[in-house]
Amino acid sequence: MQKARPGMRGYVCIDTLVHKSGCLSLLNRMFTEHPDTKSYFPHFKGMDSAEEMKQSDQVRGHGKKVFGAINDMVQHLDNSEAFLGIVTPLGKKHATQLKIDPKNFRIICDIILQLMEEKFGGDCKASFEKVTNEICTHLNNIYKEEGW
């Protein structure tokens, strides 16, 4: 893990969350609370129960991918060029190839904030809320550029 910078308590929390099975909790909660999101994942459609999802290496793997991308973005928040080098291709791929509704990024970020608050308290959530807002703002801008 990269050394946390001042004001980056949320970074430490998200890194810890990944190692405490947060990646699995993230998608389980998203699919349970927002079942329509499962339609974007054809290989998850046959999983009807939370227990099936908990056992799935595919679900766990995608959760790790989500947290990995967020970790990469967080590490580069103080470097616009590097941050945009991560968020722009991710946004374009989700907008043009995968056709993921941009509202789902806010759903994922809100669930991450809930998990942080549950596991680490409100301070951690508050420190990371600005980060999720920044990520969602940039992703929404990319979607607008792509004609959404």
Summary of the structure (lengths in Angstrom):
residues: 148
radius of gyration: 15.0
end to end distance: 35.6
largest distance: 43.9
contacts: 427
relative contact order: 0.17
helix: 79%
strand: 0%
